[in-house]
Amino acid sequence: MQKNKILSYLGLATRAGRAVSGEFCVERSVRRHRAKLVLVAEDASEASQKNFRNICTYYKVPLYISGSREELGAACGKEARVSAAIEDDGLANAAIRCIQETGIGGSKYVE
């Protein structure tokens, strides 16, 4: 339930034009201080997860690791995606609130 709600916020942000997906675009969004929340697939490689963990820690962007590549891609309306970023303050804050209220449930949330 919680994962579906987070992915629905990602879908809303995508339809509003306030989300990016794909490793290169997400990294660029974080470096340009546009990303408010980064989502990474659980089945992403350890190197990719570590890369996003490091960059999000450095730029102080919340990171949430959950779901599969296919789930992230479906939420964005695209094929499988390893990562996605929400660039809208309101949707990102709503997703973060949802993560904190319902608990993590096996997924990793790094602030």
C-alpha positions as CSV (number, residue, x, y, z in Angstrom):
1,M,0.0,0.0,0.0
2,Q,2.7,2.5,1.0
3,K,4.8,1.7,-2.0
4,N,1.8,2.2,-4.3
5,K,1.1,5.6,-2.7
6,I,4.7,6.7,-3.2
7,L,4.6,5.6,-6.8
8,S,1.3,7.4,-7.3
9,Y,3.0,10.6,-6.2
10,L,5.8,9.9,-8.7
11,G,3.1,9.4,-11.4
12,L,1.4,12.7,-10.5
13,A,4.7,14.5,-10.7
14,T,5.5,12.9,-14.0
15,R,2.2,14.0,-15.5
16,A,2.7,17.5,-14.1
17,G,6.2,17.6,-15.7
18,R,7.9,17.8,-12.4
19,A,9.7,14.5,-12.3
20,V,12.7,13.0,-14.2
21,S,13.8,9.4,-14.6
22,G,16.9,7.6,-15.6
23,E,20.3,7.7,-14.0
24,F,21.8,10.6,-15.9
25,C,18.7,12.8,-15.6
26,V,18.3,12.2,-11.9
27,E,22.0,12.9,-11.2
28,R,21.7,16.1,-13.1
29,S,18.6,17.1,-11.3
30,V,20.2,16.5,-7.9
31,R,23.3,18.4,-8.9
32,R,21.2,21.4,-10.0
33,H,19.3,21.4,-6.7
34,R,16.0,20.6,-8.4
35,A,15.4,17.1,-7.0
36,K,13.4,17.1,-3.8
37,L,13.1,13.3,-3.4
38,V,15.0,10.5,-5.2
39,L,13.6,7.1,-5.7
40,V,15.9,4.1,-6.6
41,A,14.8,0.6,-7.4
42,E,15.8,-2.2,-5.0
43,D,17.0,-4.3,-7.9
44,A,19.4,-1.6,-9.1
45,S,23.1,-2.6,-8.9
46,E,25.0,-2.0,-5.7
47,A,27.2,0.5,-7.5
48,S,24.1,2.5,-8.6
49,Q,22.6,2.5,-5.2
50,K,25.9,3.6,-3.6
51,N,26.3,6.3,-6.2
52,F,22.8,7.7,-5.5
53,R,23.3,7.3,-1.7
54,N,26.6,9.3,-1.9
55,I,25.2,12.1,-4.2
56,C,22.0,12.5,-2.2
57,T,23.9,12.6,1.1
58,Y,26.3,15.3,-0.3
59,Y,23.5,17.5,-1.7
60,K,21.1,16.7,1.2
61,V,18.3,15.2,-0.9
62,P,16.1,12.5,0.7
63,L,16.6,9.1,-0.9
64,Y,14.0,6.2,-0.9
65,I,15.0,2.8,-2.1
66,S,12.0,0.6,-2.9
67,G,10.2,-1.3,-5.6
68,S,11.5,-2.8,-8.8
69,R,12.7,-1.2,-12.0
70,E,9.4,-2.2,-13.7
71,E,7.4,-0.5,-10.9
72,L,9.3,2.8,-11.2
73,G,9.1,2.7,-14.9
74,A,5.3,2.1,-14.8
75,A,4.8,5.0,-12.4
76,C,6.7,7.2,-14.9
77,G,4.8,5.8,-17.9
78,K,7.9,4.4,-19.4
79,E,9.9,1.2,-19.5
80,A,12.0,0.0,-16.6
81,R,13.8,2.7,-14.8
82,V,16.5,2.4,-12.1
83,S,15.9,5.8,-10.6
84,A,13.5,8.7,-10.6
85,A,13.4,12.1,-8.9
86,I,10.4,14.3,-7.9
87,E,11.2,18.0,-8.4
88,D,7.9,19.4,-7.0
89,D,8.1,20.5,-3.3
90,G,4.5,19.7,-2.5
91,L,4.4,16.2,-4.0
92,A,7.9,15.3,-2.6
93,N,6.8,16.5,0.9
94,A,3.6,14.5,0.6
95,A,5.6,11.4,-0.4
96,I,8.1,11.9,2.4
97,R,5.3,12.4,4.9
98,C,3.7,9.1,3.7
99,I,7.1,7.3,4.1
100,Q,7.6,8.6,7.6
101,E,4.0,8.0,8.8
102,T,3.5,4.5,7.5
103,G,7.0,3.2,8.3
104,I,9.6,1.9,5.9
105,G,8.5,-1.7,5.7
106,G,11.7,-3.2,4.4
107,S,12.6,-0.3,2.2
108,K,15.4,2.1,2.9
109,Y,14.8,5.8,3.5
110,V,17.9,8.0,3.9
111,E,17.4,11.7,4.8
